[in-house]
Amino acid sequence: MTKILAFLILAMMVFHLIKPLGLPGLRRRADFWKLAVLALGLMALAAAASHGR
């Protein structure tokens, strides 16, 4: 699950560098770091959920 999530976020980051997504808070190309922070949080949450069982 975390590998798929990492790939999707990485693809979104590359696409955002080419053409900004236009979402609130993601209107400039320089905002791609926010996607990286989101990815770290989601992957940590997914890892905690899988190891918590």
C-alpha distance matrix in Angstrom:
0.0 3.8 5.5 5.3 6.2 8.6 10.0 10.8 12.4 14.2 15.5 16.7 18.4 20.2 21.2 22.5 24.5 26.1 26.7 26.0 24.0 26.8 25.0 26.8 26.3 24.9 28.2 29.0 27.4 27.7 25.2 22.2 21.8 20.9 17.7 16.9 17.7 15.5 12.5 13.5 13.9 10.7 8.7 11.5 11.1 7.5 8.8 11.9 10.8 9.2 12.4 14.7 14.9
3.8 0.0 3.8 5.5 4.9 5.9 8.5 9.8 10.4 11.9 14.0 15.2 16.2 18.2 19.7 20.7 22.4 24.4 25.2 24.4 22.7 25.6 23.8 25.3 24.4 23.0 26.4 26.8 25.1 25.0 22.7 19.5 18.7 18.2 15.1 13.8 14.6 13.0 9.7 10.2 11.2 8.5 5.7 8.7 9.5 6.5 7.2 10.8 10.8 9.7 12.1 14.7 15.8
5.5 3.8 0.0 3.8 5.4 5.1 6.2 8.6 10.0 10.4 12.2 14.2 15.2 16.5 18.2 19.7 21.1 22.8 24.0 23.8 22.5 25.7 24.4 26.4 25.3 23.5 26.6 26.7 24.5 24.7 22.8 19.4 19.0 19.0 15.7 14.3 16.0 14.7 11.1 12.0 13.9 11.4 8.8 11.9 13.2 10.3 10.6 14.4 14.5 13.0 15.2 18.1 19.0
5.3 5.5 3.8 0.0 3.8 5.4 5.1 6.2 8.7 9.8 10.5 12.3 14.2 15.4 16.5 18.2 20.1 21.3 22.2 22.0 20.3 23.5 22.2 24.5 24.0 22.0 25.0 25.5 23.5 24.2 22.2 18.8 19.1 18.7 15.1 14.6 16.5 14.5 11.2 13.2 14.5 11.5 9.9 13.5 13.9 11.1 12.5 15.9 15.4 14.3 17.1 19.6 20.1
6.2 4.9 5.4 3.8 0.0 3.8 5.5 5.2 6.2 8.5 9.9 10.6 12.3 14.3 15.3 16.3 18.5 20.2 20.7 19.9 18.1 21.0 19.4 21.4 20.7 19.0 22.2 22.9 21.2 21.7 19.3 16.1 16.2 15.4 11.9 11.6 13.0 10.8 7.7 10.0 11.0 8.0 7.1 10.9 11.2 9.0 11.1 14.1 13.9 13.7 16.4 18.5 19.6
8.6 5.9 5.1 5.4 3.8 0.0 3.8 5.5 5.3 6.0 8.5 9.9 10.5 12.3 14.2 15.1 16.6 18.6 19.7 19.1 18.0 21.1 19.9 21.8 20.5 18.6 21.7 21.7 19.6 19.7 17.8 14.3 14.1 14.1 10.7 9.5 11.7 10.4 6.8 8.7 11.0 9.0 7.3 11.0 12.5 10.8 11.9 15.2 15.8 15.4 17.6 20.0 21.5
10.0 8.5 6.2 5.1 5.5 3.8 0.0 3.8 5.5 5.1 6.1 8.6 9.8 10.6 12.2 14.0 15.4 16.7 18.1 18.1 17.1 20.6 20.0 22.4 21.4 19.0 21.6 21.6 19.2 20.0 18.4 14.8 15.4 15.8 12.2 11.6 14.4 13.1 9.8 12.2 14.5 12.3 11.0 14.7 15.9 14.0 15.2 18.7 18.9 18.2 20.6 23.1 24.3
10.8 9.8 8.6 6.2 5.2 5.5 3.8 0.0 3.8 5.4 5.1 6.2 8.7 10.0 10.5 12.1 14.3 15.5 16.0 15.8 14.2 17.6 16.7 19.3 18.9 16.4 19.1 19.6 17.7 18.9 16.9 13.6 14.8 14.4 10.6 11.2 13.8 11.7 9.2 12.4 14.0 11.5 11.4 15.2 15.7 14.0 16.1 19.1 18.9 18.8 21.6 23.6 24.7
12.4 10.4 10.0 8.7 6.2 5.3 5.5 3.8 0.0 3.8 5.4 5.0 6.2 8.7 9.8 10.2 12.4 14.3 14.9 14.0 12.7 15.9 14.8 17.0 15.9 13.7 16.6 16.9 15.1 15.7 13.6 10.2 11.0 10.7 6.9 7.5 10.1 8.4 6.1 9.6 11.4 9.7 10.1 13.5 14.4 13.7 15.6 18.3 18.7 19.1 21.6 23.4 25.1
14.2 11.9 10.4 9.8 8.5 6.0 5.1 5.4 3.8 0.0 3.8 5.4 5.0 6.3 8.6 9.7 10.7 12.7 14.1 14.0 13.6 17.1 16.8 19.0 17.6 14.9 17.4 16.9 14.3 15.0 13.7 10.0 10.9 11.8 8.4 8.0 11.5 10.9 8.4 11.1 13.8 12.7 12.2 15.5 17.1 16.2 17.5 20.6 21.3 21.3 23.4 25.7 27.4
15.5 14.0 12.2 10.5 9.9 8.5 6.1 5.1 5.4 3.8 0.0 3.8 5.4 5.2 6.1 8.5 10.0 10.8 12.1 12.6 12.0 15.8 16.0 18.8 18.0 14.9 16.9 16.7 14.2 15.8 14.7 11.2 13.2 13.8 10.3 11.1 14.4 13.4 11.3 14.5 16.6 15.1 15.0 18.5 19.6 18.4 20.2 23.2 23.5 23.4 25.9 28.1 29.4
16.7 15.2 14.2 12.3 10.6 9.9 8.6 6.2 5.0 5.4 3.8 0.0 3.8 5.5 5.1 5.9 8.6 9.9 10.1 9.7 8.6 12.2 12.2 15.0 14.4 11.3 13.4 13.7 11.8 13.5 11.8 8.7 11.2 11.1 7.8 9.7 12.7 11.3 10.3 13.8 15.4 14.1 14.9 18.2 19.0 18.4 20.5 23.1 23.3 23.9 26.4 28.2 29.8
18.4 16.2 15.2 14.2 12.3 10.5 9.8 8.7 6.2 5.0 5.4 3.8 0.0 3.8 5.5 5.0 6.3 8.8 9.8 9.2 9.5 12.8 13.0 15.2 13.7 10.5 12.6 11.9 9.4 10.5 9.3 5.8 8.2 9.2 6.4 7.6 11.1 10.8 9.9 12.9 15.0 14.6 15.2 18.1 19.5 19.4 21.1 23.6 24.4 25.0 27.1 29.0 30.9
20.2 18.2 16.5 15.4 14.3 12.3 10.6 10.0 8.7 6.3 5.2 5.5 3.8 0.0 3.8 5.4 5.2 6.5 8.7 9.6 10.7 14.2 15.3 17.9 16.6 13.0 14.3 13.1 10.0 11.7 11.7 8.4 11.0 12.7 10.2 11.0 14.6 14.6 13.3 16.1 18.5 17.9 18.1 21.2 22.7 22.2 23.7 26.5 27.3 27.5 29.6 31.8 33.5
21.2 19.7 18.2 16.5 15.3 14.2 12.2 10.5 9.8 8.6 6.1 5.1 5.5 3.8 0.0 3.8 5.4 5.1 6.0 7.3 7.9 11.6 13.1 16.2 15.6 11.9 12.6 12.2 9.7 12.5 12.1 9.5 12.8 13.7 11.2 13.0 16.3 15.6 14.8 18.1 20.0 19.0 19.7 23.0 23.9 23.4 25.4 28.1 28.4 28.8 31.3 33.1 34.7
22.5 20.7 19.7 18.2 16.3 15.1 14.0 12.1 10.2 9.7 8.5 5.9 5.0 5.4 3.8 0.0 3.8 5.4 5.0 4.4 5.7 8.9 10.4 13.0 12.1 8.3 9.1 8.5 6.4 9.1 8.5 6.5 10.2 10.8 9.1 11.5 14.3 13.9 14.0 17.1 18.7 18.3 19.6 22.4 23.3 23.4 25.5 27.8 28.3 29.2 31.5 33.1 35.0
24.5 22.4 21.1 20.1 18.5 16.6 15.4 14.3 12.4 10.7 10.0 8.6 6.3 5.2 5.4 3.8 0.0 3.8 5.7 6.3 9.0 11.6 13.5 15.7 14.1 10.5 10.6 8.7 5.3 7.8 8.8 6.8 10.2 12.0 11.0 12.4 15.5 15.9 15.8 18.3 20.5 20.5 21.3 24.0 25.4 25.5 27.2 29.7 30.5 31.3 33.3 35.1 37.1
26.1 24.4 22.8 21.3 20.2 18.6 16.7 15.5 14.3 12.7 10.8 9.9 8.8 6.5 5.1 5.4 3.8 0.0 3.8 6.7 9.3 12.1 14.7 17.3 16.4 12.7 12.0 10.5 7.7 10.9 12.1 10.5 14.0 15.5 14.1 15.7 18.9 18.9 18.6 21.5 23.6 23.2 24.0 26.9 28.1 27.9 29.7 32.3 32.9 33.5 35.7 37.6 39.4
26.7 25.2 24.0 22.2 20.7 19.7 18.1 16.0 14.9 14.1 12.1 10.1 9.8 8.7 6.0 5.0 5.7 3.8 0.0 3.8 6.4 8.7 11.7 14.5 14.3 10.6 9.4 8.9 7.4 11.1 11.5 10.7 14.5 15.2 14.0 16.4 19.1 18.7 19.0 22.1 23.6 23.1 24.5 27.4 28.1 28.1 30.3 32.7 33.0 33.9 36.3 37.9 39.6
26.0 24.4 23.8 22.0 19.9 19.1 18.1 15.8 14.0 14.0 12.6 9.7 9.2 9.6 7.3 4.4 6.3 6.7 3.8 0.0 3.8 5.6 8.3 10.8 10.4 6.8 5.8 5.9 5.6 9.0 8.6 8.6 12.3 12.3 11.6 14.5 16.7 16.2 17.1 20.2 21.3 21.1 22.8 25.5 26.0 26.4 28.8 30.8 31.2 32.4 34.8 36.0 38.0
24.0 22.7 22.5 20.3 18.1 18.0 17.1 14.2 12.7 13.6 12.0 8.6 9.5 10.7 7.9 5.7 9.0 9.3 6.4 3.8 0.0 3.8 5.6 9.0 9.6 6.3 6.4 8.4 8.8 11.6 9.9 9.7 13.1 12.1 10.9 14.3 16.1 14.8 15.9 19.2 19.8 19.2 21.3 24.0 24.1 24.4 27.1 28.9 28.9 30.3 32.9 33.9 35.7
26.8 25.6 25.7 23.5 21.0 21.1 20.6 17.6 15.9 17.1 15.8 12.2 12.8 14.2 11.6 8.9 11.6 12.1 8.7 5.6 3.8 0.0 3.8 6.5 8.0 5.7 4.5 7.8 9.7 12.3 10.5 11.5 14.7 13.2 12.9 16.5 17.7 16.4 18.2 21.3 21.4 21.1 23.6 25.9 25.8 26.5 29.3 30.8 30.8 32.5 35.1 35.8 37.6
25.0 23.8 24.4 22.2 19.4 19.9 20.0 16.7 14.8 16.8 16.0 12.2 13.0 15.3 13.1 10.4 13.5 14.7 11.7 8.3 5.6 3.8 0.0 3.8 6.1 5.1 6.1 9.6 11.7 13.4 10.6 11.6 14.0 11.7 11.5 15.3 15.7 14.0 16.2 19.3 18.8 18.4 21.3 23.4 22.9 23.9 26.9 28.0 27.9 29.9 32.4 32.9 34.8
26.8 25.3 26.4 24.5 21.4 21.8 22.4 19.3 17.0 19.0 18.8 15.0 15.2 17.9 16.2 13.0 15.7 17.3 14.5 10.8 9.0 6.5 3.8 0.0 3.8 5.5 6.6 10.0 12.7 13.5 10.5 12.5 14.2 11.4 12.3 15.9 15.6 14.2 17.1 19.6 18.7 19.0 22.1 23.7 23.1 24.6 27.5 28.2 28.3 30.7 33.0 33.1 35.3
26.3 24.4 25.3 24.0 20.7 20.5 21.4 18.9 15.9 17.6 18.0 14.4 13.7 16.6 15.6 12.1 14.1 16.4 14.3 10.4 9.6 8.0 6.1 3.8 0.0 3.8 5.9 8.2 10.7 10.6 7.4 9.8 11.0 8.4 10.2 13.4 12.9 12.3 15.4 17.4 17.0 17.8 20.7 22.0 22.0 23.8 26.3 27.0 27.6 30.0 31.9 32.2 34.7
24.9 23.0 23.5 22.0 19.0 18.6 19.0 16.4 13.7 14.9 14.9 11.3 10.5 13.0 11.9 8.3 10.5 12.7 10.6 6.8 6.3 5.7 5.1 5.5 3.8 0.0 3.8 5.8 7.6 8.5 5.5 7.3 9.6 7.8 8.6 12.0 12.7 12.1 14.4 16.9 17.2 17.6 20.1 22.0 22.2 23.5 25.9 27.2 27.8 29.7 31.8 32.5 34.8
28.2 26.4 26.6 25.0 22.2 21.7 21.6 19.1 16.6 17.4 16.9 13.4 12.6 14.3 12.6 9.1 10.6 12.0 9.4 5.8 6.4 4.5 6.1 6.6 5.9 3.8 0.0 3.8 6.9 8.6 7.2 9.4 12.2 11.2 12.1 15.2 16.2 15.8 18.0 20.5 20.9 21.3 23.7 25.7 26.0 27.2 29.6 31.0 31.5 33.4 35.5 36.3 38.5
29.0 26.8 26.7 25.5 22.9 21.7 21.6 19.6 16.9 16.9 16.7 13.7 11.9 13.1 12.2 8.5 8.7 10.5 8.9 5.9 8.4 7.8 9.6 10.0 8.2 5.8 3.8 0.0 3.8 5.4 5.6 8.0 10.7 10.9 12.1 14.6 15.9 16.4 18.2 20.4 21.4 22.2 24.1 26.1 26.9 28.1 30.1 31.7 32.6 34.2 36.1 37.2 39.6
27.4 25.1 24.5 23.5 21.2 19.6 19.2 17.7 15.1 14.3 14.2 11.8 9.4 10.0 9.7 6.4 5.3 7.7 7.4 5.6 8.8 9.7 11.7 12.7 10.7 7.6 6.9 3.8 0.0 3.8 5.4 6.1 9.3 10.6 11.1 13.0 15.1 15.9 16.9 19.2 20.8 21.4 22.9 25.0 26.3 27.1 28.9 30.8 31.8 33.1 35.0 36.4 38.7
27.7 25.0 24.7 24.2 21.7 19.7 20.0 18.9 15.7 15.0 15.8 13.5 10.5 11.7 12.5 9.1 7.8 10.9 11.1 9.0 11.6 12.3 13.4 13.5 10.6 8.5 8.6 5.4 3.8 0.0 3.8 5.6 7.2 9.0 10.7 11.8 13.4 14.9 16.3 17.8 19.5 20.8 22.1 23.8 25.3 26.6 28.0 29.7 31.2 32.6 34.0 35.4 38.0
25.2 22.7 22.8 22.2 19.3 17.8 18.4 16.9 13.6 13.7 14.7 11.8 9.3 11.7 12.1 8.5 8.8 12.1 11.5 8.6 9.9 10.5 10.6 10.5 7.4 5.5 7.2 5.6 5.4 3.8 0.0 3.8 5.4 5.7 7.7 9.6 10.6 11.7 13.5 15.3 16.4 17.7 19.4 21.0 22.2 23.6 25.3 26.8 28.1 29.7 31.3 32.4 35.1
22.2 19.5 19.4 18.8 16.1 14.3 14.8 13.6 10.2 10.0 11.2 8.7 5.8 8.4 9.5 6.5 6.8 10.5 10.7 8.6 9.7 11.5 11.6 12.5 9.8 7.3 9.4 8.0 6.1 5.6 3.8 0.0 3.8 5.3 5.4 6.9 9.1 10.1 11.0 13.0 14.8 15.6 16.9 18.9 20.3 21.3 22.8 24.7 26.0 27.2 28.9 30.4 32.8
21.8 18.7 19.0 19.1 16.2 14.1 15.4 14.8 11.0 10.9 13.2 11.2 8.2 11.0 12.8 10.2 10.2 14.0 14.5 12.3 13.1 14.7 14.0 14.2 11.0 9.6 12.2 10.7 9.3 7.2 5.4 3.8 0.0 3.8 5.3 5.0 6.4 8.7 9.7 10.7 12.6 14.3 15.3 16.7 18.5 19.9 21.1 22.7 24.4 25.8 27.0 28.4 31.2
20.9 18.2 19.0 18.7 15.4 14.1 15.8 14.4 10.7 11.8 13.8 11.1 9.2 12.7 13.7 10.8 12.0 15.5 15.2 12.3 12.1 13.2 11.7 11.4 8.4 7.8 11.2 10.9 10.6 9.0 5.7 5.3 3.8 0.0 3.8 5.3 5.1 6.2 8.6 10.0 10.7 12.3 14.2 15.5 16.6 18.3 20.0 21.2 22.6 24.4 25.8 26.8 29.5
17.7 15.1 15.7 15.1 11.9 10.7 12.2 10.6 6.9 8.4 10.3 7.8 6.4 10.2 11.2 9.1 11.0 14.1 14.0 11.6 10.9 12.9 11.5 12.3 10.2 8.6 12.1 12.1 11.1 10.7 7.7 5.4 5.3 3.8 0.0 3.8 5.4 5.0 6.1 8.7 9.8 10.3 12.0 14.1 15.1 16.1 18.0 19.7 20.8 22.2 24.0 25.3 27.7
16.9 13.8 14.3 14.6 11.6 9.5 11.6 11.2 7.5 8.0 11.1 9.7 7.6 11.0 13.0 11.5 12.4 15.7 16.4 14.5 14.3 16.5 15.3 15.9 13.4 12.0 15.2 14.6 13.0 11.8 9.6 6.9 5.0 5.3 3.8 0.0 3.8 5.4 5.0 6.2 8.7 9.8 10.5 12.2 14.2 15.1 16.3 18.2 19.8 20.9 22.3 23.9 26.5
17.7 14.6 16.0 16.5 13.0 11.7 14.4 13.8 10.1 11.5 14.4 12.7 11.1 14.6 16.3 14.3 15.5 18.9 19.1 16.7 16.1 17.7 15.7 15.6 12.9 12.7 16.2 15.9 15.1 13.4 10.6 9.1 6.4 5.1 5.4 3.8 0.0 3.8 5.4 5.2 6.3 8.7 10.0 10.7 12.4 14.3 15.4 16.6 18.4 20.1 21.2 22.3 25.2
15.5 13.0 14.7 14.5 10.8 10.4 13.1 11.7 8.4 10.9 13.4 11.3 10.8 14.6 15.6 13.9 15.9 18.9 18.7 16.2 14.8 16.4 14.0 14.2 12.3 12.1 15.8 16.4 15.9 14.9 11.7 10.1 8.7 6.2 5.0 5.4 3.8 0.0 3.8 5.5 5.2 6.1 8.5 9.9 10.6 12.2 14.2 15.3 16.4 18.3 20.0 20.8 23.4
12.5 9.7 11.1 11.2 7.7 6.8 9.8 9.2 6.1 8.4 11.3 10.3 9.9 13.3 14.8 14.0 15.8 18.6 19.0 17.1 15.9 18.2 16.2 17.1 15.4 14.4 18.0 18.2 16.9 16.3 13.5 11.0 9.7 8.6 6.1 5.0 5.4 3.8 0.0 3.8 5.4 5.1 6.0 8.4 9.7 10.4 12.0 14.0 15.1 16.3 18.0 19.5 21.9
13.5 10.2 12.0 13.2 10.0 8.7 12.2 12.4 9.6 11.1 14.5 13.8 12.9 16.1 18.1 17.1 18.3 21.5 22.1 20.2 19.2 21.3 19.3 19.6 17.4 16.9 20.5 20.4 19.2 17.8 15.3 13.0 10.7 10.0 8.7 6.2 5.2 5.5 3.8 0.0 3.8 5.6 5.3 6.1 8.5 9.9 10.5 12.1 14.1 15.4 16.3 17.8 20.7
13.9 11.2 13.9 14.5 11.0 11.0 14.5 14.0 11.4 13.8 16.6 15.4 15.0 18.5 20.0 18.7 20.5 23.6 23.6 21.3 19.8 21.4 18.8 18.7 17.0 17.2 20.9 21.4 20.8 19.5 16.4 14.8 12.6 10.7 9.8 8.7 6.3 5.2 5.4 3.8 0.0 3.8 5.5 5.2 6.2 8.6 9.9 10.5 12.2 14.3 15.4 16.1 19.0
10.7 8.5 11.4 11.5 8.0 9.0 12.3 11.5 9.7 12.7 15.1 14.1 14.6 17.9 19.0 18.3 20.5 23.2 23.1 21.1 19.2 21.1 18.4 19.0 17.8 17.6 21.3 22.2 21.4 20.8 17.7 15.6 14.3 12.3 10.3 9.8 8.7 6.1 5.1 5.6 3.8 0.0 3.8 5.4 5.0 6.1 8.5 9.8 10.4 12.3 14.2 15.1 17.4
8.7 5.7 8.8 9.9 7.1 7.3 11.0 11.4 10.1 12.2 15.0 14.9 15.2 18.1 19.7 19.6 21.3 24.0 24.5 22.8 21.3 23.6 21.3 22.1 20.7 20.1 23.7 24.1 22.9 22.1 19.4 16.9 15.3 14.2 12.0 10.5 10.0 8.5 6.0 5.3 5.5 3.8 0.0 3.8 5.3 5.0 6.0 8.4 9.7 10.5 12.1 13.8 16.1
11.5 8.7 11.9 13.5 10.9 11.0 14.7 15.2 13.5 15.5 18.5 18.2 18.1 21.2 23.0 22.4 24.0 26.9 27.4 25.5 24.0 25.9 23.4 23.7 22.0 22.0 25.7 26.1 25.0 23.8 21.0 18.9 16.7 15.5 14.1 12.2 10.7 9.9 8.4 6.1 5.2 5.4 3.8 0.0 3.8 5.5 5.1 6.0 8.5 9.9 10.5 11.8 14.8
11.1 9.5 13.2 13.9 11.2 12.5 15.9 15.7 14.4 17.1 19.6 19.0 19.5 22.7 23.9 23.3 25.4 28.1 28.1 26.0 24.1 25.8 22.9 23.1 22.0 22.2 26.0 26.9 26.3 25.3 22.2 20.3 18.5 16.6 15.1 14.2 12.4 10.6 9.7 8.5 6.2 5.0 5.3 3.8 0.0 3.8 5.5 5.1 6.1 8.7 10.0 10.3 13.0
7.5 6.5 10.3 11.1 9.0 10.8 14.0 14.0 13.7 16.2 18.4 18.4 19.4 22.2 23.4 23.4 25.5 27.9 28.1 26.4 24.4 26.5 23.9 24.6 23.8 23.5 27.2 28.1 27.1 26.6 23.6 21.3 19.9 18.3 16.1 15.1 14.3 12.2 10.4 9.9 8.6 6.1 5.0 5.5 3.8 0.0 3.8 5.5 5.1 6.2 8.6 9.8 11.7
8.8 7.2 10.6 12.5 11.1 11.9 15.2 16.1 15.6 17.5 20.2 20.5 21.1 23.7 25.4 25.5 27.2 29.7 30.3 28.8 27.1 29.3 26.9 27.5 26.3 25.9 29.6 30.1 28.9 28.0 25.3 22.8 21.1 20.0 18.0 16.3 15.4 14.2 12.0 10.5 9.9 8.5 6.0 5.1 5.5 3.8 0.0 3.8 5.4 5.2 6.1 8.3 10.6
11.9 10.8 14.4 15.9 14.1 15.2 18.7 19.1 18.3 20.6 23.2 23.1 23.6 26.5 28.1 27.8 29.7 32.3 32.7 30.8 28.9 30.8 28.0 28.2 27.0 27.2 31.0 31.7 30.8 29.7 26.8 24.7 22.7 21.2 19.7 18.2 16.6 15.3 14.0 12.1 10.5 9.8 8.4 6.0 5.1 5.5 3.8 0.0 3.8 5.5 5.2 5.8 8.9
10.8 10.8 14.5 15.4 13.9 15.8 18.9 18.9 18.7 21.3 23.5 23.3 24.4 27.3 28.4 28.3 30.5 32.9 33.0 31.2 28.9 30.8 27.9 28.3 27.6 27.8 31.5 32.6 31.8 31.2 28.1 26.0 24.4 22.6 20.8 19.8 18.4 16.4 15.1 14.1 12.2 10.4 9.7 8.5 6.1 5.1 5.4 3.8 0.0 3.8 5.6 5.2 7.0
9.2 9.7 13.0 14.3 13.7 15.4 18.2 18.8 19.1 21.3 23.4 23.9 25.0 27.5 28.8 29.2 31.3 33.5 33.9 32.4 30.3 32.5 29.9 30.7 30.0 29.7 33.4 34.2 33.1 32.6 29.7 27.2 25.8 24.4 22.2 20.9 20.1 18.3 16.3 15.4 14.3 12.3 10.5 9.9 8.7 6.2 5.2 5.5 3.8 0.0 3.8 5.5 6.1
12.4 12.1 15.2 17.1 16.4 17.6 20.6 21.6 21.6 23.4 25.9 26.4 27.1 29.6 31.3 31.5 33.3 35.7 36.3 34.8 32.9 35.1 32.4 33.0 31.9 31.8 35.5 36.1 35.0 34.0 31.3 28.9 27.0 25.8 24.0 22.3 21.2 20.0 18.0 16.3 15.4 14.2 12.1 10.5 10.0 8.6 6.1 5.2 5.6 3.8 0.0 3.8 5.5
14.7 14.7 18.1 19.6 18.5 20.0 23.1 23.6 23.4 25.7 28.1 28.2 29.0 31.8 33.1 33.1 35.1 37.6 37.9 36.0 33.9 35.8 32.9 33.1 32.2 32.5 36.3 37.2 36.4 35.4 32.4 30.4 28.4 26.8 25.3 23.9 22.3 20.8 19.5 17.8 16.1 15.1 13.8 11.8 10.3 9.8 8.3 5.8 5.2 5.5 3.8 0.0 3.8
14.9 15.8 19.0 20.1 19.6 21.5 24.3 24.7 25.1 27.4 29.4 29.8 30.9 33.5 34.7 35.0 37.1 39.4 39.6 38.0 35.7 37.6 34.8 35.3 34.7 34.8 38.5 39.6 38.7 38.0 35.1 32.8 31.2 29.5 27.7 26.5 25.2 23.4 21.9 20.7 19.0 17.4 16.1 14.8 13.0 11.7 10.6 8.9 7.0 6.1 5.5 3.8 0.0
